[in-house]
Amino acid sequence: MASTIKRLLDHLKEAAFYSQKDLDSIAKTLGKMAESVEHGKETYSPHLLTLLQTRLDQCQKQLAELHHELSFLSPELAPTHETLVSILRSTAAANTRSKFSSLEVSGFKNRLIEIKASLENGNLLASGETAPQGQELVKILLERCLKWVDIVLDRRGKIDERFKDQYDQLVEIRNQLDRLAMTQAWSLRETDLYIIQRKLNYIDECRVNGNFLDASGQPADLHAQRTLLYLIRRSYALIYGLLISSEPVSEALLPIYNQLQTLRKCLMEVKESGGVSTSRELYPYSMKLNSIDNMRVDGKFYIGSDLPEGQGRVNELLAQCYDLCYELRAAADEEAAAKQDDL
């Protein structure tokens, strides 16, 4: 996770455009990771924790630098800045779709023209005092958006043939991650994202002084450079999103996880069909839950002497099953008590 965040922060800094929402999410994740390091002092190797803490410190330092850049934005300018970031990313996304839509990108251009029209003597209209640095930051981003939209409309989604191989590889990585994100990837193996990120890292590290070079050592033009960088940034963002939304479950824990997933599905079906008549009907589910719960040692699922990855995900699912059982039992007991009162 720390290495993914570091890569993402590097690319946000290089791109020089990002939103406060991007930084808020990363800050929250780093905070949780710092808490985990603190809680793990009695469990994990001091050398491992020192290494992780060093990486977290590097991320926090870079995050603070990015926060500093946005600190110049006044509250009045922040929404416009957010809109421009969104348009720039949406244009980049449209540029990499299998079927290019001039209509879609032209719509982005029209929105940019509207924003530019709101300028008065070169300054964005805003109530009260605004920070000059904030004005300049937004104006530079606006001009960058307008230039990029024109380039994309001119190229119509066609990448320079010299960089077609890298483009195809990155599109495949992005699409693979998109598919995982859409399915929530609840059963991701611990190696899934690692293998994908290794491929991504390799392509990213092939750059020379930040530039993609062709076979003869010539740098990519602006369109190819930005297109490839967008795909890399988007892929790192998707990996980050998958990591924070669904902790990968190791293969060793998958049998337990799958049992709990099936159990939860059954309990949900019982709930949606009207619940149970008596709490006795929940006995088989409770027995299964207890048998799985008894496999834990100090709240953790060990496989031999190993502590597999995915503990939080499995424990969360176990807790959900217990909650469903409790709700069904409480509803059945309440209904039984109501019937007793009617007698």
C-alpha positions as CSV (number, residue, x, y, z in Angstrom):
1,M,0.0,0.0,0.0
2,A,2.8,2.5,0.9
3,S,4.6,1.9,-2.3
4,T,1.4,2.4,-4.3
5,I,0.6,5.7,-2.5
6,K,4.2,6.9,-3.1
7,R,3.9,6.2,-6.8
8,L,0.5,8.0,-6.9
9,L,1.9,11.0,-5.1
10,D,4.9,11.2,-7.4
11,H,2.6,11.3,-10.4
12,L,0.3,13.9,-8.9
13,K,3.3,16.1,-8.2
14,E,4.6,15.5,-11.8
15,A,1.2,16.2,-13.4
16,A,0.9,19.4,-11.3
17,F,-2.9,19.1,-11.2
18,Y,-5.0,17.4,-8.5
19,S,-7.9,18.1,-6.2
20,Q,-8.3,18.5,-2.5
21,K,-10.4,15.3,-2.5
22,D,-7.4,13.4,-3.9
23,L,-5.3,14.5,-1.0
24,D,-7.9,14.0,1.7
25,S,-8.4,10.4,0.7
26,I,-4.6,9.7,0.8
27,A,-4.2,11.6,4.1
28,K,-7.0,9.5,5.7
29,T,-5.3,6.2,4.5
30,L,-1.9,7.3,5.7
31,G,-3.4,8.1,9.1
32,K,-4.9,4.6,9.3
33,M,-1.6,3.0,8.3
34,A,0.2,5.0,11.0
35,E,-2.3,3.7,13.6
36,S,-1.7,0.1,12.4
37,V,2.1,0.6,12.7
38,E,1.6,1.8,16.3
39,H,-0.7,-1.1,17.2
40,G,1.6,-3.6,15.6
41,K,4.6,-2.8,17.8
42,E,4.0,-5.8,20.0
43,T,3.3,-8.2,17.1
44,Y,5.6,-7.5,14.2
45,S,9.4,-7.2,13.7
46,P,10.9,-3.8,14.7
47,H,12.9,-3.8,11.4
48,L,9.7,-4.3,9.3
49,L,7.9,-1.5,11.2
50,T,10.9,0.8,10.9
51,L,10.9,0.3,7.1
52,L,7.2,0.9,6.9
53,Q,7.3,4.0,9.1
54,T,10.1,5.4,6.9
55,R,7.9,4.9,3.8
56,L,5.0,6.5,5.5
57,D,7.1,9.5,6.6
58,Q,8.2,10.0,2.9
59,C,4.6,9.9,1.8
60,Q,3.5,12.3,4.5
61,K,6.3,14.8,3.5
62,Q,5.2,14.7,-0.1
63,L,1.6,15.0,0.8
64,A,2.3,18.1,2.8
65,E,4.1,19.6,-0.2
66,L,1.0,19.0,-2.4
67,H,-1.3,20.4,0.3
68,H,0.9,23.5,0.4
69,E,0.4,24.1,-3.3
70,L,-3.4,24.0,-2.9
71,S,-3.3,26.2,0.2
72,F,-3.0,29.3,-2.1
73,L,-6.5,28.7,-3.4
74,S,-9.2,30.9,-1.9
75,P,-12.6,29.2,-1.0
76,E,-14.2,31.1,-3.9
77,L,-11.7,29.6,-6.4
78,A,-11.6,26.1,-5.1
79,P,-14.8,24.9,-6.9
80,T,-13.6,26.2,-10.3
81,H,-10.2,24.5,-9.7
82,E,-12.1,21.2,-8.9
83,T,-14.1,21.6,-12.1
84,L,-11.0,22.1,-14.2
85,V,-9.2,19.1,-12.7
86,S,-12.3,17.0,-13.5
87,I,-12.5,18.3,-17.1
88,L,-8.8,17.6,-17.7
89,R,-9.2,14.1,-16.5
90,S,-12.4,13.5,-18.3
91,T,-10.8,14.7,-21.6
92,A,-7.8,12.4,-21.0
93,A,-10.2,9.5,-20.4
94,A,-12.2,10.2,-23.6
95,N,-8.9,10.3,-25.4
96,T,-8.2,6.7,-24.5
97,R,-11.6,5.1,-25.2
98,S,-11.9,2.5,-27.9
99,K,-14.4,4.7,-29.8
100,F,-13.4,8.4,-29.7
101,S,-16.3,10.9,-29.3
102,S,-15.7,14.3,-30.7
103,L,-19.1,15.4,-29.3
104,E,-18.1,14.5,-25.8
105,V,-14.8,16.3,-26.0
106,S,-16.4,19.3,-27.7
107,G,-18.7,19.5,-24.7
108,F,-15.7,19.8,-22.4
109,K,-14.4,22.6,-24.6
110,N,-17.6,24.5,-24.4
111,R,-17.6,24.3,-20.6
112,L,-14.0,25.6,-20.6
113,I,-15.0,28.5,-22.9
114,E,-17.8,29.3,-20.4
115,I,-15.3,29.4,-17.6
116,K,-13.0,31.6,-19.6
117,A,-15.9,33.9,-20.3
118,S,-16.3,34.4,-16.6
119,L,-12.9,36.1,-16.5
120,E,-12.9,39.9,-16.1
121,N,-9.7,41.6,-17.0
122,G,-8.0,38.2,-16.8
123,N,-9.2,37.5,-13.3
124,L,-11.8,35.0,-12.2
125,L,-14.9,36.7,-10.7
126,A,-15.1,36.0,-7.0
127,S,-16.7,37.7,-4.0
128,G,-14.4,39.4,-1.6
129,E,-10.6,39.2,-1.6
130,T,-8.9,36.3,-3.4
131,A,-5.3,35.2,-3.2
132,P,-3.3,36.3,-6.3
133,Q,-1.5,33.0,-6.3
134,G,-4.8,31.2,-6.4
135,Q,-5.9,33.2,-9.4
136,E,-2.7,32.4,-11.3
137,L,-3.0,28.6,-10.4
138,V,-6.5,28.5,-11.8
139,K,-5.7,30.5,-14.9
140,I,-2.7,28.3,-15.8
141,L,-4.8,25.2,-15.4
142,L,-7.6,26.7,-17.5
143,E,-5.1,27.4,-20.4
144,R,-3.7,23.9,-20.0
145,C,-7.2,22.4,-20.3
146,L,-8.0,24.4,-23.4
147,K,-4.7,23.4,-25.1
148,W,-5.2,19.8,-24.2
149,V,-8.8,19.7,-25.5
150,D,-7.6,21.1,-28.8
151,I,-4.9,18.5,-29.1
152,V,-7.2,15.7,-28.3
153,L,-9.8,16.9,-30.8
154,D,-7.1,17.1,-33.5
155,R,-5.7,13.6,-32.8
156,R,-9.1,12.0,-32.3
157,G,-7.7,9.3,-30.0
158,K,-4.9,8.2,-32.3
159,I,-1.6,7.6,-30.6
160,D,1.8,8.0,-32.3
161,E,2.6,4.6,-33.8
162,R,6.1,4.8,-32.2
163,F,4.5,4.4,-28.8
164,K,1.6,2.0,-29.7
165,D,3.1,-0.9,-27.8
166,Q,3.3,1.0,-24.5
167,Y,-0.1,2.4,-25.1
168,D,-1.7,-1.0,-25.8
169,Q,-0.1,-2.5,-22.6
170,L,-1.3,0.4,-20.5
171,V,-4.8,0.3,-21.9
172,E,-5.0,-3.4,-21.1
173,I,-3.7,-2.8,-17.5
174,R,-6.2,0.0,-17.1
175,N,-9.1,-2.1,-18.4
176,Q,-8.1,-5.0,-16.2
177,L,-8.2,-2.8,-13.1
178,D,-11.5,-1.3,-14.2
179,R,-13.0,-4.7,-14.4
180,L,-11.7,-5.6,-10.9
181,A,-13.0,-2.3,-9.6
182,M,-16.5,-2.9,-11.0
183,T,-16.7,-6.4,-9.5
184,Q,-15.3,-5.1,-6.2
185,A,-12.7,-7.8,-6.4
186,W,-13.7,-9.2,-3.0
187,S,-11.7,-12.4,-3.7
188,L,-8.5,-10.8,-4.9
189,R,-5.5,-13.0,-4.2
190,E,-2.5,-11.2,-2.6
191,T,-0.5,-11.6,-5.8
192,D,-3.1,-10.1,-8.2
193,L,-2.5,-6.4,-7.7
194,Y,1.3,-7.0,-7.0
195,I,1.7,-8.6,-10.5
196,I,-0.3,-5.8,-12.2
197,Q,1.7,-3.1,-10.3
198,R,5.0,-4.6,-11.3
199,K,4.1,-4.4,-14.9
200,L,3.0,-0.8,-14.4
201,N,6.2,0.1,-12.5
202,Y,8.3,-1.4,-15.3
203,I,6.7,0.8,-18.0
204,D,6.9,3.9,-15.7
205,E,10.5,3.3,-15.0
206,C,11.4,3.0,-18.7
207,R,11.1,6.7,-19.0
208,V,14.3,8.8,-19.3
209,N,14.3,12.1,-17.5
210,G,10.5,11.7,-17.3
211,N,10.1,11.3,-21.1
212,F,9.0,8.2,-23.1
213,L,11.6,7.5,-25.8
214,D,11.1,5.6,-29.1
215,A,13.4,2.9,-30.4
216,S,15.8,5.6,-31.8
217,G,15.9,7.5,-28.5
218,Q,13.6,10.3,-29.7
219,P,11.1,11.7,-27.1
220,A,7.3,11.4,-27.5
221,D,5.3,14.4,-28.6
222,L,3.0,16.1,-26.1
223,H,-0.1,14.1,-27.0
224,A,1.7,10.7,-26.6
225,Q,3.5,11.7,-23.5
226,R,0.4,13.0,-21.7
227,T,-1.7,10.1,-22.9
228,L,0.7,7.5,-21.6
229,L,1.2,9.3,-18.3
230,Y,-2.6,9.6,-17.8
231,L,-3.0,5.8,-18.2
232,I,-0.2,5.2,-15.7
233,R,-1.7,7.7,-13.2
234,R,-5.2,6.2,-13.7
235,S,-3.9,2.7,-13.1
236,Y,-2.1,3.7,-9.9
237,A,-5.3,5.4,-8.7
238,L,-7.3,2.3,-9.5
239,I,-4.9,0.1,-7.6
240,Y,-5.0,2.5,-4.7
241,G,-8.8,2.4,-4.8
242,L,-8.9,-1.4,-4.8
243,L,-6.5,-1.6,-1.9
244,I,-8.5,0.8,0.3
245,S,-12.0,-0.6,-0.6
246,S,-11.1,-4.3,-0.5
247,E,-8.1,-5.6,1.4
248,P,-6.7,-8.5,-0.7
249,V,-7.4,-11.9,0.9
250,S,-4.6,-14.4,0.8
251,E,-5.1,-17.8,-0.8
252,A,-4.6,-19.4,2.6
253,L,-7.7,-17.5,4.0
254,L,-9.9,-17.8,0.9
255,P,-11.6,-21.1,2.1
256,I,-12.7,-19.4,5.3
257,Y,-13.6,-16.2,3.5
258,N,-15.7,-18.1,0.9
259,Q,-17.6,-20.0,3.7
260,L,-18.4,-16.7,5.4
261,Q,-19.4,-15.1,2.0
262,T,-21.8,-18.0,1.4
263,L,-23.1,-17.9,5.0
264,R,-23.8,-14.1,4.7
265,K,-25.6,-14.6,1.4
266,C,-27.9,-17.3,3.0
267,L,-28.6,-15.0,5.9
268,M,-29.4,-12.1,3.6
269,E,-31.8,-14.3,1.6
270,V,-33.5,-15.4,4.9
271,K,-33.9,-11.8,6.0
272,E,-35.2,-10.6,2.6
273,S,-37.8,-13.5,2.5
274,G,-39.3,-12.4,5.8
275,G,-37.0,-13.8,8.5
276,V,-37.5,-16.9,10.6
277,S,-40.5,-18.0,12.6
278,T,-38.4,-19.0,15.7
279,S,-34.8,-18.5,16.7
280,R,-34.3,-22.2,16.5
281,E,-34.2,-22.0,12.7
282,L,-31.0,-20.0,13.1
283,Y,-29.3,-22.9,15.0
284,P,-27.4,-24.3,11.9
285,Y,-26.1,-20.8,11.0
286,S,-25.0,-20.1,14.6
287,M,-23.2,-23.5,14.8
288,K,-21.3,-22.7,11.6
289,L,-20.4,-19.2,12.7
290,N,-19.2,-20.5,16.1
291,S,-17.0,-23.2,14.4
292,I,-15.3,-20.6,12.2
293,D,-15.0,-18.2,15.2
294,N,-13.3,-20.9,17.2
295,M,-10.5,-21.1,14.6
296,R,-9.3,-17.7,15.7
297,V,-6.4,-17.2,18.2
298,D,-6.5,-13.8,19.9
299,G,-8.9,-12.6,17.2
300,K,-6.7,-13.7,14.3
301,F,-6.9,-16.6,11.8
302,Y,-3.5,-18.4,11.8
303,I,-2.6,-21.0,9.2
304,G,0.0,-23.1,11.0
305,S,2.3,-20.4,12.4
306,D,1.6,-18.0,9.6
307,L,-0.6,-14.9,9.8
308,P,-2.1,-14.6,6.3
309,E,-3.0,-11.3,4.6
310,G,-6.7,-10.4,4.7
311,Q,-7.4,-10.6,8.5
312,G,-9.4,-7.4,8.5
313,R,-11.6,-8.4,5.6
314,V,-12.4,-11.9,7.0
315,N,-13.1,-10.5,10.5
316,E,-15.3,-7.8,9.0
317,L,-17.3,-10.5,7.2
318,L,-17.6,-12.6,10.3
319,A,-18.9,-9.6,12.2
320,Q,-21.5,-9.0,9.5
321,C,-22.7,-12.6,9.8
322,Y,-23.0,-12.3,13.5
323,D,-25.0,-9.0,13.1
324,L,-27.4,-10.6,10.7
325,C,-28.0,-13.6,13.0
326,Y,-28.6,-11.2,15.9
327,E,-31.1,-9.1,13.8
328,L,-33.0,-12.2,12.7
329,R,-33.1,-13.7,16.2
330,A,-34.2,-10.4,17.7
331,A,-37.0,-10.0,15.1
332,A,-38.2,-13.6,15.7
333,D,-38.2,-13.2,19.5
334,E,-40.1,-9.9,19.2
335,E,-42.7,-11.5,17.0
336,A,-43.0,-14.4,19.3
337,A,-43.5,-12.0,22.3
338,A,-46.1,-10.1,20.3
339,K,-48.1,-13.3,19.6
340,Q,-47.8,-14.2,23.3
341,D,-49.3,-10.9,24.3
342,D,-52.2,-11.4,21.9
343,L,-53.2,-14.6,23.6
